Amino acid sequence: MSQWTSSVGAPQLARLLGSQHARDTVTPIGGRRSPAYRSLADGIRLLVLEGRVPVAARLPAERELAAALSVSRTTVAAAYEALRGEGFLESRRGAGSWTAVPAGNPLPTRGLDPLPPEAVGSVIDLGCAALTAPEPWLTRAFQGALEELPPYAHTHGDYPAGLPALRQALADRYTARGIPTMPEQIMVTTGAMGAVAAICRLFAGRGERVAVESPSYANVLQLMREAGTRLVPVAMADRLAGWDLPAWRQVLRDAAPRLAYVIADFHNPTGALAPEEQRRELVEAARAAGTLLIADETMSDLCLEPDVELPRPVCAFDPAGSAVITVGSASKTFWAGLRIGWVRAAPDVIRSLVAARAYADLGTPVLEQLAVTWLLDTEGWDASIDIRRTQTRENRDALVDALGRHLPDWEFTVPKGGLTLWVRTGGLSGSRIAEAGERLGVRVPSGPRFGVDGAFEGFVRLPFTVTGAVAEEAATRLAEAARLVASGATAAVEAPRTYVA
């Protein structure tokens, strides 16, 4: 890492360190008070590992940080030197110092592929945040689609913008949410990933900066890496409080990213729900910086508590359509096997996306589009959401209860929606727990998969995808994995037991 992509001011770093001590995250080793420089170095190191200070963020000068913390400059200089020696800081004369992660310790960054169906029964797969299909609505939707198929079968079958009926149904749904929308503002894609990929191809060439929440959705991060973009992480606010707006304003101003990717509704992986005022302020900041916001709404229908008043969509604060592109999908709300996503944007953006599609995938399968159209035009969509919410709420509560009994030192805040729990693993390596867990028959993604350049080593993501008895068994196996990691005895692990779902 030879250059910083964002910066952390002295007051901001002092605030982050203060909130860390208020949480009692850093504990003196052996119960004895560490030297001041060592405590400072440990605090900064932990902020980097937790992603609260991004990797490649420029740190304040020694004198500035010393003044903000009311310590001597010698203390800060010694802390920076210790961090350099451990690989968490790099410096260059005239350029300052910026955060890093140690070399020679490769950490996982890619998402986990789903296990093949034949593996079910021996391995509890918590790698993917996806649920089984809500029947009988999947079968009914495809029966309805087959009835509507004959007229389309007499055409070439290529609809680069999507079937007119589905574009109209999606536009009507946005309009019903208070966002007047025409079909010309909708393009149907092959899942939300297809939507994000199309937007990146059009707007972000190789070397372009893209601001992303930290942590963020692992598969989108990997998509953007492989597209050659330069990811600029912006730490999420603590305790599901949404976005850190001062940090976002600073990144938008200093890094001037071409795009920014955000999940405002039940964020993946943390479950955070960004308040309405934050949405307004982020859109205003992005517009002022000339940054285009990609607002991922794939979790927006998965509110699990009836008393939660959902904020307006991010695009509601961009009536001109110049700053926000919205991405949606049926995959999380309905079923991951139904690969239908969409983009809502200004008509000229949709035309450009459709024109560029000739060099990508040409279009989305017709039968699946007809199935989603049938769901939206009948009671099927809302009935499916009701099923999904009930199932997910029960799974969430079972998982939270099981973790509380088997892993009481693991920390998390229970989200009010979405599909995932973001868990701090009691000071243990999330990567090591994932490795030991897989040998014990429970598959979880470690925190670094959701960060940029190795952050979040002390976390794992746990989705609400298993029922009560299986959640109990998953927590039991994770507790055994944590015990093995804590003891260092991860070499010999028994084969996984078979369980009955």
Secondary structure, 3 states (H helix, E strand, C coil): CCCCCEECCHHHHHHHHHHHHHCCCCCCHHHCCCCHHHHHHHHHHHHHHCCCCCCCEECCCHHHHHHHHCCCHHHHHHHHHHHHHHCCEEEECCCEEEECCCCCCCCCCCCCCCCCHHHECCEEECCCCCCCCCCCHHHHHHHHHHHHHHHHHCCCCCCCCCCHHHHHHHHHHHHHCCCCCCHHHEEEECHHHHHHHHHHHHHCCCCCEEEEEECCCHHHHHHHHHCCCEEEEEEECCCCCCECHHHHHHHHHHHCCCEEEECCCCCCCCCCCCCHHHHHHHHHHHHHHCCEEEEECCCCCCECCCCCCCCCCHHHHCCCCCCEEEEEECCCCCCCCCCCEEEECCHHHHHHHHHHHHHCCCCCCHHHHHHHHHHHHCCHHHHHHHHHHHHHHHHHHHHHHHHHHHCCCCECCCCCECCEEEEECCCCCHHHHHHHHHHHCEECCEHHHHCCCCCCCCEEEEECCCCHHHHHHHHHHHHHHHHHHHHCCCCCCCCCCCCCC
